[in-house]
Amino acid sequence: MILISNEVVHAPAFPEVCGVKNLFIAEELSADDEAREHLLDAAFGAARFDKTAERLREGRFPGQGLALAAKDADDLIGTLRLWHILAGAVPALLLGPLAVAKAYRSRGLGRRLMGEALFRAKAAGHRAVLLLGDAPYYEPFGFTRRNTLGLSLPGPVDEARFLGLELEDEALKEARGLVTAAGPFNLSAHRRVQELCRAA
Ligand SMILES: CC(C)(COP(=O)(O)OP(=O)(O)OC[C@H]1O[C@@H](n2cnc3c(N)ncnc32)[C@H](O)[C@@H]1OP(=O)(O)O)[C@@H](O)C(=O)NCCC(=O)NCCS
């Protein structure tokens, strides 16, 4: 059993217990921003801003209800967000970044965040999810390179890490062409990016 957004919910998949007594998975709050950025810096380093996936996220809001924070009491210990994109002409979501604090890894928390995010995405009517990540970690959720073969990204990638999941049958069948950002603009994040560019 796990607390999600103040409601007790039995997670639909990957039900293993993390062994974290006060585990709480909820939509992140703006008050979580700083802790989330620290967690992402620790997990990926500064090079995370150079990644091609970042070109699809920068200056945008994540999908509504699809920015998740895992907490142990008040401490942020995991983060996962999903972003609106167009896969060619097909509306979809981009998953990531996914990170769990070092001290909490290998207890099933990453899988719980994944299961929860995909459950919420499907419940909200989204039909497909793409990501850039390690296939051995994401294939058990149904992600496969087969679903992205007709697609390209706005920057260099290791194509073996470009994976897709159909939440509805054949949702990515007609997905061809460039993947582009489609989320609503986050003007304050946009300004931050411009400041960083000016400072560089
Ligand atoms: C990837 C990550 C989110 C997994 O979180 P987690 O809570 O430890 O995940 P889980 O407990 O659900 O799963 C752990 C298992 O996944 C495996 N795993 C972790 N990262 C992996 C990867 N990149 N590729 C394949 N397997 C991976 C672990 O070896 C572990 O295996 P085990 O259960 O046999 O010991 C966490 O390791 C992390 O934050 N890493 C740094 C950020 C990162 O690389 N994120 C993107 C991954 S592509």
The ligand as an SDF file (V2000), in Angstrom:
LIG
                    3D

 48 50  0  0  0  0  0  0  0  0999 V2000
   17.8690    4.1710  -12.8030 C   0  0  0  0  0  0  0  0  0  0  0  0
   17.3420    4.4470  -11.4210 C   0  0  0  0  0  0  0  0  0  0  0  0
   16.2620    5.5260  -11.4940 C   0  0  0  0  0  0  0  0  0  0  0  0
   16.7340    3.1750  -10.8690 C   0  0  0  0  0  0  0  0  0  0  0  0
   16.1440    3.4670   -9.6190 O   0  0  0  0  0  0  0  0  0  0  0  0
   15.9510    2.3120   -8.5410 P   0  0  0  0  0  0  0  0  0  0  0  0
   14.9820    2.7980   -7.5250 O   0  0  0  0  0  0  0  0  0  0  0  0
   17.2530    1.8300   -8.0540 O   0  0  0  0  0  0  0  0  0  0  0  0
   15.2730    1.1960   -9.4650 O   0  0  0  0  0  0  0  0  0  0  0  0
   14.6740   -0.1700   -9.0550 P   0  0  0  0  0  0  0  0  0  0  0  0
   14.9310   -0.4660   -7.6030 O   0  0  0  0  0  0  0  0  0  0  0  0
   13.2910   -0.2100   -9.5180 O   0  0  0  0  0  0  0  0  0  0  0  0
   15.5030   -1.1640   -9.9560 O   0  0  0  0  0  0  0  0  0  0  0  0
   16.8200   -1.4180   -9.6150 C   0  0  0  0  0  0  0  0  0  0  0  0
   17.3940   -2.3780  -10.6330 C   0  0  0  0  0  0  0  0  0  0  0  0
   17.5410   -1.7090  -11.8750 O   0  0  0  0  0  0  0  0  0  0  0  0
   18.8830   -1.8820  -12.3040 C   0  0  0  0  0  0  0  0  0  0  0  0
   19.2870   -0.6980  -13.0570 N   0  0  0  0  0  0  0  0  0  0  0  0
   19.5210    0.5230  -12.5770 C   0  0  0  0  0  0  0  0  0  0  0  0
   19.9010    1.3360  -13.5700 N   0  0  0  0  0  0  0  0  0  0  0  0
   19.9020    0.6010  -14.6930 C   0  0  0  0  0  0  0  0  0  0  0  0
   20.2250    0.8780  -16.0200 C   0  0  0  0  0  0  0  0  0  0  0  0
   20.6200    2.0960  -16.4100 N   0  0  0  0  0  0  0  0  0  0  0  0
   20.1310   -0.1310  -16.9150 N   0  0  0  0  0  0  0  0  0  0  0  0
   19.7320   -1.3440  -16.5420 C   0  0  0  0  0  0  0  0  0  0  0  0
   19.4210   -1.6790  -15.2760 N   0  0  0  0  0  0  0  0  0  0  0  0
   19.5040   -0.6990  -14.3650 C   0  0  0  0  0  0  0  0  0  0  0  0
   19.6890   -2.0260  -11.0380 C   0  0  0  0  0  0  0  0  0  0  0  0
   20.8980   -2.7050  -11.2830 O   0  0  0  0  0  0  0  0  0  0  0  0
   18.7710   -2.8200  -10.1620 C   0  0  0  0  0  0  0  0  0  0  0  0
   18.8860   -4.1780  -10.4440 O   0  0  0  0  0  0  0  0  0  0  0  0
   18.6600   -5.2570   -9.2650 P   0  0  0  0  0  0  0  0  0  0  0  0
   17.2420   -5.0670   -8.7930 O   0  0  0  0  0  0  0  0  0  0  0  0
   18.8980   -6.5490   -9.9640 O   0  0  0  0  0  0  0  0  0  0  0  0
   19.6430   -4.8910   -8.2240 O   0  0  0  0  0  0  0  0  0  0  0  0
   18.4690    4.8920  -10.4440 C   0  0  0  0  0  0  0  0  0  0  0  0
   19.4940    3.9340  -10.4980 O   0  0  0  0  0  0  0  0  0  0  0  0
   19.0480    6.2380  -10.7910 C   0  0  0  0  0  0  0  0  0  0  0  0
   18.5460    7.2750  -10.3320 O   0  0  0  0  0  0  0  0  0  0  0  0
   20.1290    6.2460  -11.5790 N   0  0  0  0  0  0  0  0  0  0  0  0
   20.7800    7.4830  -11.9810 C   0  0  0  0  0  0  0  0  0  0  0  0
   19.9220    8.2080  -12.9800 C   0  0  0  0  0  0  0  0  0  0  0  0
   19.7040    7.4000  -14.2470 C   0  0  0  0  0  0  0  0  0  0  0  0
   20.6130    6.8110  -14.7920 O   0  0  0  0  0  0  0  0  0  0  0  0
   18.4250    7.4480  -14.7250 N   0  0  0  0  0  0  0  0  0  0  0  0
   18.0410    6.9000  -16.0060 C   0  0  0  0  0  0  0  0  0  0  0  0
   18.1890    5.4590  -16.1880 C   0  0  0  0  0  0  0  0  0  0  0  0
   18.2560    5.0740  -17.9300 S   0  0  0  0  0  0  0  0  0  0  0  0
  1  2  1  0
  2  3  1  0
  2  4  1  0
  2 36  1  0
  4  5  1  0
  5  6  1  0
  6  7  2  0
  6  8  1  0
  6  9  1  0
  9 10  1  0
 10 11  2  0
 10 12  1  0
 10 13  1  0
 13 14  1  0
 14 15  1  0
 15 16  1  0
 15 30  1  0
 16 17  1  0
 17 18  1  0
 17 28  1  0
 18 19  1  0
 18 27  1  0
 19 20  2  0
 20 21  1  0
 21 22  1  0
 21 27  2  0
 22 23  1  0
 22 24  2  0
 24 25  1  0
 25 26  2  0
 26 27  1  0
 28 29  1  0
 28 30  1  0
 30 31  1  0
 31 32  1  0
 32 33  2  0
 32 34  1  0
 32 35  1  0
 36 37  1  0
 36 38  1  0
 38 39  2  0
 38 40  1  0
 40 41  1  0
 41 42  1  0
 42 43  1  0
 43 44  2  0
 43 45  1  0
 45 46  1  0
 46 47  1  0
 47 48  1  0
M  END
$$$$
